Amino acid sequence: MQEQIRKFLDFLAVEQGYSENTIAAYRNDLSQFDRFLTEMDPPIASWAEIKKDDIVNYILHLKEREYASSTVARKVAAIKSFFHFLLAEGIIGDDPTVNLDSPKVKKRLPKALSHDLVNRLLDEAGRYSTPKGQRDKALIELLYATGMRVSELVLLNIDDVNLASANVRCFGKGSKERIIPIYDRAVHALEEYLQKGRPQLMKHANEKALFLNHRGKRLTRQGLWLIIKHYAEEIGMGSEITPHTLRHSFATHMLSGGAGLHEVQKLLGHANISTTQVYTQVDSERLREVYDESHPRAK
């Protein structure tokens, strides 16, 4: 059964152009499902044996283990995609997921920071003149200036940044390229890092990665998360700010500043405009908060 999972993951990588992180999530979800099936009494030995009731029992198993509804929904979506693949490949004759309902997930609006909080975070990162401090200032400025995903930012190479034109090239989901303009403050932070900080962090002359860790190698996703967490804690917002919060803030502030929905969609690399539209709701929510703060109810 693992052989079919491997073929499916190869299909996602080669034919669909899915990212390594997405494929890793599919691998984890389907392997967990496979373990559940092999531990049944009697165990299921092939995908063709599986019925809808078997998948329903797996969903109930996940709920009993108190998985979040969003996690269960993701795992069910992975199973559905997998069985669609098996049917298309002729490995199974019937798809047991055809009439399977996914768990309902309440959509939460993404968290966006106020301009003041963003400035506090950027100012905190700019307090340190060490090579790491210059790196951290540059990467946080770039995150907020572009709204890039963490995975996109850590994969940047030196030649992806054009300071003369004030833009950066990144590759999103499905290796789709996009060019994002950056504002002057981010340009200056990158110039300082490239001229002073990065040369001191370098261990190998041929290293192409833009952002380096203390070993002179490409900064990892985990490393970037820890950097953001550190500065967030320094300003007393440790549990409120993540790299993705800066992406949300970028989109919300762009829209509130007058940018068009399609323009923001392009900058974020969203395939569907509906994904970007959620930020219009965030902007409305923020406006209501500001109104409430400035117009307290009479007591």
N, C-alpha and C positions, 0 to 999 in steps of 0.2 A: 504493500500500500504506500510505503514511503517513496517508491519509484515514481508513482503517479504524481505525488506531491512535488518531487524534484522536477518533473517535466512541466508541471504547471508553473512553478517558479521561474524556470527557464523561459517559458512563454511570456510571462510578465516582464522579464528583463529584456528579452530580445525583440519580441513583437510589440509589446505595449510601452516599452521604455520607462518602466516604473523605477523609482529611486531605490537605492540600497536599503534605506530605512523602511520604506513601504514593503519591500520584499521580505525583510527580516520580520516585520510584523505578521505578514501572511504565513511565513514559515512557523513562527511561534504559535499562532492560532490554530493552524491545521495540524501541527504535531501534537498539540494538546488534545484536539478532537480525536486524533488517531489513537492516542494513549487511552482515552476514555473507551473507545470501541474495543480495543484489544483486552481491556480489563473487565469487559462485560461477561456475564455468565449465561449462555456460552459466548465466547468472544466472536466478533465479526472479522472475517478474514479477507474480505474484498469489498470494494466500494459498491459493487453491483448488488450486494446483499442489503444495503442500508435502506430502511423505510423512513417515512416521515416521522413516525413515532419515535424512532431511535434519535433523531435530531431534536425532537421536542423534549425527550428525556435528558438529553445533554444540556439543553437550555435550562431546564429545571435544576439540573445539577449545578450549573453555574450560579443560578440565583440562590440556591441553598448555601453556596459558599460565599454569598454576599458580594458578588461582583457588582460593580456599578452598572446601571442600565446602559450607559453609553459604551462600556466595555463589552457587555453581552451583545449589544447591537453590532459592534464592530466585528466580533467573532462570528456572528451569524452571517454578516455580509461577506466575510471571507469564505465561509462554507458555501454560500450560494454561488459565488463566483467560481469556486472550485468545481462544483457540480455542473455548472453551465459548460465549463471547459471539458469535463469528462464526457458529457453528452455530445458535444461538438466533435470530440475525438473518437466517438463510437465505443468508448470504454464501458459506458452504461447505456441501457436502453430507455430508461425512464429517469426523470429528474425528480427526486423526492422533495426538493425545495420549492417546487412550482407554486404551491398554495401556502407556503410557510410565511407566517407573519413575523416581522421583526419587532423586537421590544420597542415600545414607544419611548423616545428620549426627549425630555423637555429641553428646548434650546435655550441656552443662557447667552446673554449678550456678552461679547468680549470686553474685557476690562481695558479702559483707556485712561491714561494719566492726564492730569491737568498740565498746562504749559509750565506752571510754576514748579511742579514736581519733576518734570523732565529737566528743567534748567538746574534744579538742585542736584539731580543725579549727575548731569554733565559737569557742573562746577566741582562736585566732589571728586570725580575722576581726574579733573584738571589740576588738582592740588599737588600732585606728585610729579617731580621732574626727572624721576628715574626712568631707565629704558622701559620697564614694565608699566610705569605710570603713563608714559607717552603712548605706549601700545594701547593701554586700556582706554585712554581718552579718545584715541583715534577710532577704535572699534565701536565704542558706544556712540560716538558722534555719527559714525557711518551707519550703524543699525537704525538710529532714529532718522537720519537723513534720507534713507532709502526704503525702509520697511522690509528689508530682506529677511528671509528665513535664516535661522541659525545655520542650517546645513549649507546654505548658499554662501554665507559670509565666511565660514571656515575653509571653504574650497577656493576662495579667491587667491589668485596669483598676482605677483607684482604687475605684470603686463595687462591685468584686467582693469587697472586704475589709470585714468587719464586726467591728471591734475590740470593740464593746460586747458582741456575742454570741460573740466569740472564734471566728469561723469564716471560711472563704473559699470563694467560689463559683468553680468552674472548669468549662471545657467540654472534654471529652475527645474520643476518637475518635467520629466520626459526630455531632459537636456535642452529645453527651449531657452534660447538666448534672449536677454533683454538688456537694454542700455538705460541706466537710471541717472538722472542729473543729481548733483549734490551741491549743497549750499556752501558759502564761503568758509564758515566756521569749521565744517567737516574737512574742507580742502586744506585749511591751515593746520588742523590737527594731524592729518595724514602726512603733510609735508614735514612737520617736525618729527613724526615717528620714523619716516623713511630716511630722513637725513641724520637723525641722532639716535633714536631708540633702536630701530631694527638692526643697524650695523653692529651694535653691541650685543644683541641677542643672537646673532648669526654664529653658527659653528661650522657651516659648510658653504663655500662660495657659490655653489651651484643650486642652492635652495631657492625654489621659486615661490613658495608660499608667502602670502602677504603678511599674515599674522603668525608670529612664532611664539612658542612657549620657552620656558627657561632652559630647555635642552637644545634650543635652536631648531626644533622641528615644528611642523604645522600644528597650530593650536587645534585642539579637539573640541567637539560639541560640548562635552562635559566640562572641559576647561573654561570655555566661554560662559557656560551657565554659572560656574563658581565665581567668575570675575564679576558678573552682574549681581550675583547674590551678595558678594562682599560689599560693593558700593551701595546697594539697596539697604543693607543692614546699617551701614555708616550713617545714612540719613533717616534711620528709623522706619524703613519700609521693607524690611526683609522678606515678609510673606506676601507683599503686594506687587512686587516687580520681578518679572522674568524677561528673558530676551523677547518672547512673543508679545509681552505687554508693550514693548517699544514698537513692534510691528503694528499692533492695534492702534497705538497712539498716533503713529505716523499717518495711518489711513484716516482716522477720525479728524485729526487736525488738518489734513489736506482738504477734506470735504467741507469742514467748517470754514476753511479759508477761501472757499470758492472754486476748488478744483472740480471738474466734471467726473461723474461716476465711471465713465468709460476710461478716462485718463488714469484714475486711481486703479481701476481693474488692470490696466496694462502695466502700471508700475509695480503692483503686487504680484503679477504673474498668475492671476486667477483665470482659470479656463472659462468659468461661467460668471456672468454678471450678477447672478443671484447671490453668490458668495460675497461679493463686494457690497451689495445692497444692505447687508446687516449693519454696516458702519453708519448708514444714515440714521438707523435707529439709535445707535450709540450716541451720535451727535445730538439727537433730539433729547435723549435721556440726560445728557450733560447740560443742555440748555435749561431743562426743567430744574435740575439741581441748582444751577446758578441763580435761576429766578427765585427758587425757594429760599436760598441763602440770603438774597438781597431783599426779599419781601416776607419776613417772618410773620406768621399769623398773629393777630392781636390776641392777647391773653385776657 
